[in-house]
């Protein structure tokens, strides 16, 4: 039972830490007139170049229903533009404008410094370990029992 209690404590600590990191990111990028989602899209395009709009949501973990809205906002701000795919008319790319490139060139180094502060309490090897352990937790969570499966099993058990 103690192991289970530690797992529950780990979940609480993980969620609180994730919330604190997310809040730090929001505070950092708010100074540039961006929200965390907009910054995530700009960061992806800055590092990976143009991307199919449909793929951006999966890469930065936002709902596909929200990605068009986010790209629209960034386009309105002059940081992103759309480009039609010549080979497949169903595909539209998003890419940084010159203003978007300049913005990211200017703000990304400071963002990196802010994120270094978030992890200042850890040695670099501890950060690497943390990444590996969080990946393991994430994979296990993805592979865990789905709620509908659990309900079906409970019904069978109590039938």
C-alpha positions in Angstrom: 0.0 0.0 0.0 2.9 2.4 0.7 4.1 2.1 -2.9 0.7 3.1 -4.1 0.6 6.1 -1.8 4.0 7.2 -3.2 2.6 6.9 -6.7 -0.3 9.1 -5.8 2.1 11.6 -4.2 4.2 11.5 -7.4 1.2 12.3 -9.5 0.4 15.3 -7.3 4.1 16.5 -7.4 4.2 16.0 -11.2 1.0 18.0 -11.8 2.1 20.8 -9.5 5.6 21.0 -11.1 4.1 21.0 -14.6 1.7 23.8 -13.6 4.6 25.8 -12.1 6.7 25.4 -15.2 3.7 26.3 -17.4 3.1 29.4 -15.3 6.8 30.4 -15.7 6.5 30.0 -19.5 3.3 32.1 -19.6 5.0 34.8 -17.5 8.0 34.8 -19.7 6.3 35.0 -23.1 3.5 37.4 -21.9 6.1 40.2 -22.0 6.2 39.8 -25.8 2.5 39.9 -26.3 2.2 36.2 -26.8 0.5 33.4 -24.9 2.2 30.0 -24.3 0.4 28.3 -27.2 1.4 31.0 -29.6 5.0 30.9 -28.4 5.0 27.1 -28.8 3.9 27.4 -32.5 6.5 30.1 -33.2 9.2 28.0 -31.5 8.3 25.0 -33.6 8.4 27.0 -36.8 11.6 28.8 -35.8 13.4 25.5 -35.2 11.8 23.2 -37.7 10.8 25.5 -40.5 7.5 25.5 -42.3 5.0 22.8 -41.1 1.6 21.6 -42.4 -1.0 23.3 -40.3 -2.7 20.0 -39.6 0.6 18.6 -38.1 1.3 21.6 -35.8 -1.3 20.7 -33.3 0.2 17.3 -32.7 3.7 18.7 -32.4 2.8 21.3 -29.8 0.0 19.4 -28.1 -3.0 21.6 -28.9 -6.3 20.4 -30.2 -6.7 20.4 -33.9 -9.8 22.5 -33.5 -7.7 25.3 -31.9 -4.7 25.3 -34.3 -6.5 27.3 -37.0 -7.4 30.0 -34.4 -3.8 30.2 -33.1 -2.4 30.4 -36.6 -5.0 33.1 -37.5 -3.9 35.1 -34.4 -0.2 34.8 -35.3 -0.9 35.7 -38.9 -2.9 38.8 -37.8 0.2 39.8 -35.6 2.4 39.5 -38.7 4.5 36.6 -37.4 3.2 33.7 -39.5 2.0 33.3 -43.1 0.2 30.4 -44.9 1.5 28.7 -48.0 -0.5 26.3 -50.1 1.2 23.0 -50.9 1.7 22.7 -54.7 1.5 18.9 -54.7 -1.6 18.5 -52.5 -4.2 21.2 -52.4 -5.6 19.8 -49.1 -2.4 20.8 -47.3 -1.5 24.3 -46.2 1.8 25.2 -44.5 2.5 27.7 -41.8 5.8 29.4 -41.8 7.4 32.4 -40.1 7.4 35.7 -41.8 10.5 37.9 -41.6 9.0 39.7 -38.6 8.4 36.3 -37.0 12.0 35.2 -37.6 13.3 38.5 -36.2 11.0 38.2 -33.1 12.2 34.7 -32.3 15.9 35.5 -33.0 15.5 38.3 -30.4 13.4 36.6 -27.7 14.4 32.9 -27.9 17.8 33.3 -26.2 16.1 35.1 -23.3 13.5 32.4 -23.1 16.3 29.8 -23.0 17.9 31.7 -20.1 14.5 31.7 -18.2 14.1 28.0 -18.7 17.7 27.5 -17.4 16.5 29.2 -14.2 13.6 26.8 -13.9 16.0 23.9 -13.9 18.8 25.6 -11.9 18.3 23.3 -9.0 19.3 20.3 -11.1 22.6 19.2 -12.5 22.6 18.6 -16.3 22.7 14.8 -15.8 19.7 15.0 -13.5 17.8 16.9 -16.2 18.7 14.0 -18.6 17.5 11.5 -16.0 14.3 13.5 -15.4 13.5 13.5 -19.1 14.0 9.7 -19.3 11.9 9.1 -16.2 9.1 11.4 -17.4 9.1 9.6 -20.8 8.7 6.3 -19.0 5.8 7.6 -16.9 4.2 9.1 -20.0 4.5 5.8 -22.0 3.0 3.8 -19.1 0.2 6.3 -18.7 -0.6 6.0 -22.4 -0.6 2.2 -22.1 -2.7 2.1 -18.9 -6.3 0.9 -18.8 -8.7 3.1 -20.6 -11.6 4.3 -18.4 -14.2 2.5 -20.6 -12.3 -0.7 -20.2 -12.1 -0.3 -16.5 -15.9 0.3 -16.3 -16.6 -2.8 -18.4 -14.3 -4.8 -16.1 -16.0 -3.4 -13.0 -19.4 -4.3 -14.4 -18.2 -7.9 -15.1 -16.8 -8.2 -11.6 -20.0 -7.1 -9.9 -22.4 -8.9 -12.3 
